[in-house]
Amino acid sequence: MLKSIAASLLVVDLASAAGGWHVEAGMNACGTACGTRKDQPGLHYVGVKPNATACAATCETVPAADCSIWLFSSGSGACWWRTDGAWKLTPQADITSACRETAGADGTPCVAGCGLCPAAPTPAPTPLPPVISGQGQFRYQYDPHRLVLPPSVELLNGHGLARDASGRVYFTYESSNKADAGVRALVRFEKDGTGGTLLGNATLAQGVPHGLKVQREADGIEYLYHANNAATVTKTTLAGDILWRTDMTSAWSGNKTNWPFKPTDLLIPPGEADTLLVADGYGLSKVHSFDRASGRYTGLVFGGKGDATVPGQSATFNCNHGLSLDDRVGKIVVSDRSNHRLVWIENDGTLIETLNVSSSAPLPCNAQTSSGTSLGGEFLLVPGLGLDYVDPGPWLNGSVAIFDGNNSLVSNVEVARFLGVGVLGHTHPHDAIFLANGDIAVAVWKGHEKGSVGGLEYWARLPAAE
């Protein structure tokens, strides 16, 4: 029996090649659809045939346009035609599949990707029409040609952004392929958003790389600090070389006072050059203190779950997601995400004031000032994840809010409205910074809704609307 099947396949292979057919024995071009002996969309069930040669012959009795692919099962004798031109193979020992690798006599084109027939060209992406958002002197246009990630990046979630004194941009992200020995999680761009270069090593890519800060220290040198949700804090050079890495898992995993510990952001507080504050945003909403030179835990801690509002109280939070310096007032500003507010605190956690942003930047993730840019130091940039994808109001979706020196809303860049599901899939801004020239970079977290993806965006500032 095996000899007769092999012989029939050989006959088909030789005869078909001459007739413009490409034959694959032991390969199934039908998927699971051929398990049902009836016509289906894109598939015609011919009937039971004694061998592959007989199945192939059925195609020669109809116009080429009606049968460009045939399949035969040596187990059941069933014969099918594909009528949709889909040539996708999976191994299956008892199936022989064949496709037209040259054009039919009636001019029907060959099956793309079949034998000698070239694969269908990948259509060029349809360019987006101009995407403009924002108000007044803070109107921005999305620029798809800047902050383009290196081709090897397999991005799952866009997380953290930072800018050094020269204006270069740093981006950290969670990779979808952490097992790859060559995986990276840190990219640097020139100040104009070009020249994306991967930095660091695979160690930085493990866990969930999250918050990122450039900090100039007393020696005049800038360093990068990395907050990782996997209980880890790391200090590197601007080239991504690790100077120290502190993992609190073994020290705290059995301690309910400090565990779970899932760092989201970090900051050297004003006037305390040897201290590194780390926000445990995804853990217990505390702020822990580490030695910035060695990474050693100092034991100092404040915060915790709550929503304290009275100035002079110890501040409490519900996901203290972002930890930044508000250069406008010289104080720490905390993005208290699940409380939909910004909280200004002293270095020891004493509450100074709060700002409710539930109607302007719901679920705020960070807050970065315009200090060191062409805009001067007056403005505050706040990316908000947004409440959901269906936009019930002007700003209740993922967007980036801009506040002036009085903390009044002056503009809002509606990321999810213009680049969300059905466009780029960018629904949830997770971090944002002003660039040296006043433009904006936005890191995008992959949401839970279907069609949402992580990403990185460049928004170029436009002249103020007249």
Secondary structure as UniProt FT lines:
FT   HELIX           2..18
FT   TURN            19..20
FT   STRAND          21..28
FT   TURN            31..32
FT   HELIX           33..35
FT   TURN            41..42
FT   STRAND          43..48
FT   HELIX           52..59
FT   TURN            60..61
FT   HELIX           64..66
FT   STRAND          69..73
FT   TURN            74..76
FT   STRAND          78..82
FT   STRAND          90..100
FT   TURN            105..106
FT   TURN            112..113
FT   TURN            115..116
FT   STRAND          132..135
FT   TURN            136..137
FT   STRAND          138..142
FT   TURN            144..145
FT   TURN            151..152
FT   STRAND          155..163
FT   TURN            165..166
FT   STRAND          169..175
FT   TURN            178..179
FT   TURN            181..182
FT   STRAND          186..189
FT   TURN            191..192
FT   STRAND          197..199
FT   HELIX           202..205
FT   STRAND          209..216
FT   TURN            218..219
FT   STRAND          222..228
FT   TURN            229..231
FT   STRAND          232..236
FT   TURN            238..239
FT   STRAND          242..247
FT   HELIX           249..252
FT   TURN            253..254
FT   TURN            256..258
FT   STRAND          265..267
FT   TURN            270..271
FT   TURN            273..274
FT   STRAND          275..279
FT   TURN            281..284
FT   STRAND          286..291
FT   TURN            292..294
FT   STRAND          297..303
FT   TURN            311..312
FT   STRAND          320..326
FT   TURN            327..330
FT   STRAND          331..336
FT   HELIX           337..339
FT   STRAND          341..345
FT   TURN            347..348
FT   STRAND          350..356
FT   TURN            358..360
FT   STRAND          368..369
FT   TURN            371..372
FT   TURN            374..375
FT   STRAND          380..384
FT   STRAND          399..403
FT   TURN            405..406
FT   STRAND          409..413
FT   HELIX           415..419
FT   HELIX           420..424
FT   STRAND          428..434
FT   TURN            436..437
FT   STRAND          440..445
FT   TURN            450..451
FT   STRAND          455..461
//
